[in-house]
Amino acid sequence: MKARLVNNDPLDITQYIDRKDEGPQRVGTYTLAGGLPNPAEFLDHIIIIPDETGGRTLATSDGSNWKRVKDGATVS
C-alpha cells in the first residue's frame, strides 16, 4: 500500500504513479469558472486547472483544498 501524499513536491509525486501505466497520462481538466471537484472526495488525486491564477496548472487534493503542484499554494 502506498503512503499518503504529504506535499506537492513534483519529485515526491512520482512515487504515486503506478508504473504499469508509464507514458503519457490523461488527467481531468476542471475550470474555476465551472467548479472544481470536492477535494475531500479526491484525496491525493491530481487535476489540471486551465484558468488558475498565473495560467494552466496541475493541482493535488490534500483532502481539504486543491493545492498547486508548482508552489503548494491553495488554488484560488
Secondary structure, DSSP 8 states (H G I E B T S, - for coil): ------S--HHHHGGGS-GGG-S-----B--TTT----GGGSTT-EEEETTSTTSSEEEEE-SSSEEETTT--B--
